[in-house]
Amino acid sequence: MASLKPIITLPLRPRDEVKLAHDKLFHNDIIGRRIRDTLSTRKRRAFRVTDPTLAEYTDLTPRIVTPIYSQDAAAIVSLLDLNPTVPGTDDEKLEIFEAGTGHGALTLHLARAIHAANTAPPPKPEKQSDAQTTDSQGEAGTDVADQQLEAYTAWLKSRRAIIQTLDNRREHSEHAQNTIKNYRNGMYYHNIDFHVGTIEQYISSRLSKSPTPFLSHAILDLPDTHTYFKLVAKALKPNASLLVFCPSITQINTCALDVRKNGTPLFLEKVVELGAAIGVGGREWDVRPVRPRAFLKARAEAAERGQAAVEDSAEAVEQSEEDGWELVCRPKVGQRISGGGFVGLWKKMFIE
Ligand SMILES: C[S@@+](CC[C@H](N)C(=O)[O-])C[C@H]1O[C@@H](n2cnc3c(N)ncnc32)[C@H](O)[C@@H]1O
């Protein structure tokens, strides 16, 4: 529905209604209308029927956690440079890991981006017990439900592109699942596997089944992102990307310094500031660990004064490799910094 402030209704059901301030809109008055038809409430407020775009839907649906806003989600999908191939080509499976699921806003944008890689799913049995109780044919009904479930499970295994999304809060995951199911009859829902638990549990259990890296992309939108880099990097295929979304540039800095300190095989490809004030596509930042000249000069002078012997022990040399690093951290263009979030994009290095 569109008015000055668009309203997203729940799926339309004859007896349901949309509550408005001192007014209401009956689903029955909307059902059967064409897109762009107008209608009015009992109190003569006018509305126009529309189909929400995915951007409107993710920005306006009721939420219990802050989503990545649609224009930032679109920029993230673009930065990932997803190129899923159509069914019939025998390319490797495209697996994308996302934590946390949150509102499911980015999940839905990702699921749309990979949609064309998968064939149409067979009908999903709602719940096995529902399928059994709605069919009064006794045993035959159970068979139909079992066959449906079997076909759907086989289809899930055959998917060529999947979003593996994880949240540690069950209520967030369930809310996101419902939101995603309600968008255009769940057309993108089937491209997603939802997980509740920890990143460690998910990645470690996958790698214990097969140690071969399986992820083409990983996205982290949660606190303390840097603490998951080492583990997630193990699951990334060579040249796969790890993208993090953080509210502050200092969190990207922490990730960059941690990667260097831990020797994690990741290369920082890009840092981009996103947000309404920045404009479409984001503003690129220059974030690099550097050793300021003053530090290097002082070290050289100390060496000349005969202090080099101190650094002859392996420990001292190692220590010196960690000392004196600072981060260059500035917008690549423009002067003012305002609002929005920051994206860091790392690429998994090839390890011989
Ligand atoms: C900001 S929200 C993510 C929003 C999401 N990207 C979207 O577009 O809707 C962060 C989510 O991360 C989850 N989270 C926080 N810490 C986590 C952890 N250690 N492991 C998994 N999920 C976590 C939270 O429960 C929350 O749902």
The ligand as an SDF file (V2000), in Angstrom:
LIG
                    3D

 27 29  0  0  0  0  0  0  0  0999 V2000
   22.8170   -5.7080   13.2170 C   0  0  0  0  0  0  0  0  0  0  0  0
   22.0660   -7.2400   13.2350 S   0  0  0  0  0  0  0  0  0  0  0  0
   22.2890   -7.8270   11.5880 C   0  0  0  0  0  0  0  0  0  0  0  0
   21.3570   -7.1730   10.6120 C   0  0  0  0  0  0  0  0  0  0  0  0
   21.3150   -7.8620    9.2790 C   0  0  0  0  0  0  0  0  0  0  0  0
   22.5680   -7.7680    8.5840 N   0  0  0  0  0  0  0  0  0  0  0  0
   20.2080   -7.3000    8.4060 C   0  0  0  0  0  0  0  0  0  0  0  0
   20.4980   -6.7660    7.3280 O   0  0  0  0  0  0  0  0  0  0  0  0
   19.0480   -7.4070    8.7790 O   0  0  0  0  0  0  0  0  0  0  0  0
   23.2000   -8.2130   14.1360 C   0  0  0  0  0  0  0  0  0  0  0  0
   22.7200   -9.6240   14.4320 C   0  0  0  0  0  0  0  0  0  0  0  0
   23.8420  -10.3740   14.8470 O   0  0  0  0  0  0  0  0  0  0  0  0
   23.4470  -11.2720   15.8480 C   0  0  0  0  0  0  0  0  0  0  0  0
   24.6560  -11.6220   16.6110 N   0  0  0  0  0  0  0  0  0  0  0  0
   25.3050  -10.8910   17.5540 C   0  0  0  0  0  0  0  0  0  0  0  0
   26.3970  -11.5540   17.9780 N   0  0  0  0  0  0  0  0  0  0  0  0
   26.4260  -12.7290   17.3160 C   0  0  0  0  0  0  0  0  0  0  0  0
   27.2960  -13.8540   17.3280 C   0  0  0  0  0  0  0  0  0  0  0  0
   28.3610  -13.8760   18.1010 N   0  0  0  0  0  0  0  0  0  0  0  0
   27.0270  -14.8910   16.5160 N   0  0  0  0  0  0  0  0  0  0  0  0
   25.9430  -14.8620   15.6990 C   0  0  0  0  0  0  0  0  0  0  0  0
   25.0810  -13.8220   15.6390 N   0  0  0  0  0  0  0  0  0  0  0  0
   25.3160  -12.7710   16.4320 C   0  0  0  0  0  0  0  0  0  0  0  0
   22.4030  -10.5150   16.6450 C   0  0  0  0  0  0  0  0  0  0  0  0
   21.5510  -11.4070   17.3390 O   0  0  0  0  0  0  0  0  0  0  0  0
   21.6990   -9.7190   15.5550 C   0  0  0  0  0  0  0  0  0  0  0  0
   20.5510  -10.4000   15.1270 O   0  0  0  0  0  0  0  0  0  0  0  0
  1  2  1  0
  2  3  1  0
  2 10  1  0
  3  4  1  0
  4  5  1  0
  5  6  1  0
  5  7  1  0
  7  8  2  0
  7  9  1  0
 10 11  1  0
 11 12  1  0
 11 26  1  0
 12 13  1  0
 13 14  1  0
 13 24  1  0
 14 15  1  0
 14 23  1  0
 15 16  2  0
 16 17  1  0
 17 18  1  0
 17 23  2  0
 18 19  1  0
 18 20  2  0
 20 21  1  0
 21 22  2  0
 22 23  1  0
 24 25  1  0
 24 26  1  0
 26 27  1  0
M  CHG  2   2   1   9  -1
M  END
$$$$
